[in-house]
Amino acid sequence: METTNQESEFVLLINQNQGIIHKVCRMYCQDVEERPDLFQEIVLQLWRAYPRFQQKSKISTWMYQITLNTAIT
């Protein structure tokens, strides 16, 4: 199965900015064992929103907003 260009870009984006996600996970999830689940949910929400990213802000700002909204809910 070939990886599309969009998938490759997304994986690179997550790898480059995963510190943002980890930071929010630590802030909103006190249970260390539940943090990987929150991390996974955040990445899923980022993936779903990625095609609609309009580059009107920095990618890190966009990621932080989605990450924060996901953690709060």
C-alpha positions in Angstrom: 0.0 0.0 0.0 1.5 3.3 -1.1 1.5 6.3 1.2 0.0 9.4 -0.4 1.8 12.8 -0.4 -0.8 14.2 2.0 -0.2 11.3 4.4 3.6 11.8 4.2 3.2 15.5 4.9 0.9 14.8 7.9 3.3 12.3 9.4 6.2 14.7 9.1 4.0 17.5 10.6 3.2 15.3 13.6 6.8 14.2 14.1 8.0 17.8 13.9 5.3 19.2 16.3 4.6 16.3 18.6 5.9 18.3 21.6 2.8 20.5 21.3 0.6 17.4 21.7 2.6 15.9 24.5 2.5 19.2 26.4 -1.3 19.4 26.2 -1.7 15.8 27.1 0.4 16.4 30.3 -1.7 19.4 31.1 -5.1 17.9 30.7 -4.5 14.2 31.6 -3.1 13.6 35.0 -3.3 9.8 34.6 -0.1 8.8 32.8 -1.7 5.6 31.5 -4.4 7.6 29.7 -2.1 10.0 28.0 -1.4 7.7 25.0 -5.2 7.4 24.4 -5.5 11.2 24.4 -2.5 11.6 22.1 -4.1 9.1 19.7 -7.4 10.9 19.8 -5.7 14.3 19.1 -3.8 12.9 16.1 -7.0 11.4 14.8 -8.8 14.8 15.1 -5.8 16.6 13.4 -5.9 14.1 10.6 -9.6 14.7 10.1 -9.1 18.5 10.0 -5.9 18.5 8.0 -7.5 18.7 4.5 -9.3 21.8 5.6 -6.2 23.6 6.9 -6.2 26.9 4.9 -2.7 28.2 5.9 -4.2 31.4 7.4 -2.1 30.8 10.5 1.1 28.9 11.4 0.7 25.2 11.3 1.8 25.0 14.9 -1.0 27.5 16.0 -3.6 25.5 14.1 -2.3 22.2 15.7 -2.4 23.7 19.1 -6.0 24.9 18.8 -7.2 21.5 17.6 -5.1 19.8 20.3 -6.5 22.0 23.0 -10.1 21.6 21.9 -9.8 17.9 21.7 -8.2 17.7 25.2 -10.9 19.9 26.7 -13.7 17.7 25.3 
